[in-house]
């Protein structure tokens, strides 16, 4: 499902509506945003009488207008808009793939680096980089593509293996975890398809991604965090561990815990403090009491923010803390 009915207009469509170059340029300052040469997205309802054509589109119930967002949310929205803009102008024999296919299938795009916003497709005959579209040349089994709401796209399984083949491990595992967690596919289906559809390059990356899938992780951030543990050789962390005190009283469930070293890693997502129907201050206080209870039982708790996922510092410190605590545990046992 391609969420967001953004309306993209070509220069030819605007000229056919009676506009010329001057009003098009003027509309870029109020109700149109230029995506690339000859292509615009409708952004707001405009009060300029000469822009009634665009205003009528902006006010249509089916139209989605871009939100005034920043950072990752803005890049994700821009990617959705680009996919929408290419719906009627895909290269011949090409189908949406990779991140574009994730959007069509309703699967998450874990992150997008600044300057890395472009639509993606695959074609059996040509590979080319257009202004805002990357076309990869790939042989494709007809059964590996389908039509969703009129859009030609690689199937879920093919999309996931394409991601594993061409994207970094953290990105791939976050997508695979989410797909398995939502029952869009099973690990066995992915492995079986991978074996029956071998690729010439990237096999090791696919195998590595599949080996790291774990649907127990509850978010994209937790999946990326788990991969960082692997990349920085931080051992022993398992997801969703139930922690109890020496009397068996339940203290809470952790995002990750190394039970032998008694080290906990919690992703500090601000969103949980603003869940519908909850008081942020009360939620924060409850989390604080929970963390004190864990510390009083000898657990060392690390808080991980989104930005920490893309830096080595915190994971190196977690690894060092685990190493020291395991040494102390070995000494106490001997």
Secondary structure, 3 states (H helix, E strand, C coil): CCCCCCCEEEHHHHHHCCCCHHHHHHHCCCCEEEEECCEEEECCCCCCHHHHHHHHHHCCCCCCCCCCCCHHHHHHHHHHHHHHHCCCCCCCCEEECHHHHHHHHCCCCCCCCCCCCCEEEEECCCCEECCCEEEEECCCCHHHEEEECCEEEECHHHHHHHHHHHCCHHHHHHHHHHHHHCCCCCHHHHHHHHHHCCCCCCHHHHHHHHHCCCCCCCCHHHHHHHHHHHHCCCCCCEEEEEEECCCCCEEEEEEEEECCCCEEEEECCHHHHHCCCCCHHHHHHHHHHHHHHHHHCCCEEEEECHHHHHCCHHHHHHHHHHHHHHHHHHHHHC
